Amino acid sequence: MLTRLVLLALPLLLSVTAVPAAPRFTPDTAKDAATLKKMATEKRLIKTGERTPAKWMTDAEIQKLYAQHAHFMDITDTQRLEEGAAPRPASLLDSEATPTGPTQQAIVNPIIAQGNTSLMKSTLETLSQFNNRYYRSSTGAESANWLFGKVKEVVAQSATKLQVTVSQFQHSWGQHSIIARIEGQNDNKETVIVGAHQDSINGGNPIHEWTCTWC
């Protein structure tokens, strides 16, 4: 058992396929227009490599990185973490052999057997009804609020004896993150973090696709 199992979602991924339903949630067009206007002139501090100096870039330049499938990190709001950062600790992968096959079937298989695909399907169907879940759009923020309530509802209905908390992490943009934390039951100091995305991950330019019905 783990002392703490932390499930951190940006916000939460539900991995089943469903046919997109007709949009049910109407975007705040005035708010989105104001956001688009702001995005046209503002710049973000972007790093494209660990040893590459950060560069201030416009949203149009950032969209080109997406189109090129380039890896990058926006450090605009976390610049202080870059200052005087300690050397990265060695990974366990550097000192322990990577398993060549599954080794924990006895633990994992019973958990998989309890999976609720109906809940996954119904949740994804609702998420698909937001005309867009882009992290800076009005419906992107609305979808995160809906999902936050859904996660709290699932925890409340689970009747678990474990200590579980669900909270929101606010960002400088409209869409927040959801953190669901499950405390372990022994003295093991290990922490497991599982992250996933709820926002739009379509490959096109989200600035011009806020009216799409499937992203």
Rosetta blueprint (number, residue, H / E / L):
1 M L
2 L L
3 T L
4 R E
5 L E
6 V E
7 L E
8 L E
9 A E
10 L E
11 P L
12 L L
13 L L
14 L L
15 S L
16 V L
17 T L
18 A L
19 V L
20 P L
21 A L
22 A L
23 P L
24 R L
25 F E
26 T L
27 P L
28 D L
29 T H
30 A H
31 K H
32 D H
33 A H
34 A H
35 T H
36 L H
37 K H
38 K H
39 M H
40 A H
41 T H
42 E L
43 K E
44 R E
45 L E
46 I E
47 K E
48 T L
49 G L
50 E L
51 R L
52 T L
53 P L
54 A L
55 K E
56 W E
57 M E
58 T E
59 D H
60 A H
61 E H
62 I H
63 Q H
64 K H
65 L H
66 Y H
67 A H
68 Q L
69 H L
70 A L
71 H L
72 F L
73 M E
74 D E
75 I L
76 T H
77 D H
78 T H
79 Q H
80 R H
81 L H
82 E H
83 E L
84 G L
85 A L
86 A L
87 P L
88 R L
89 P L
90 A L
91 S L
92 L H
93 L H
94 D H
95 S H
96 E L
97 A L
98 T L
99 P L
100 T L
101 G L
102 P L
103 T L
104 Q L
105 Q H
106 A H
107 I H
108 V H
109 N H
110 P H
111 I H
112 I H
113 A H
114 Q L
115 G L
116 N L
117 T H
118 S H
119 L H
120 M H
121 K H
122 S H
123 T H
124 L H
125 E H
126 T H
127 L H
128 S L
129 Q L
130 F E
131 N L
132 N L
133 R L
134 Y L
135 Y L
136 R L
137 S L
138 S H
139 T H
140 G H
141 A H
142 E H
143 S H
144 A H
145 N H
146 W H
147 L H
148 F H
149 G H
150 K H
151 V H
152 K H
153 E H
154 V H
155 V H
156 A H
157 Q H
158 S H
159 A L
160 T L
161 K L
162 L L
163 Q L
164 V E
165 T E
166 V E
167 S E
168 Q E
169 F E
170 Q L
171 H L
172 S L
173 W L
174 G L
175 Q L
176 H L
177 S E
178 I E
179 I E
180 A E
181 R E
182 I E
183 E E
184 G L
185 Q L
186 N L
187 D L
188 N L
189 K L
190 E L
191 T E
192 V E
193 I E
194 V E
195 G L
196 A L
197 H E
198 Q L
199 D L
200 S L
201 I L
202 N L
203 G L
204 G L
205 N L
206 P H
207 I H
208 H H
209 E L
210 W L
211 T L
212 C L
213 T L
214 W L
215 C L
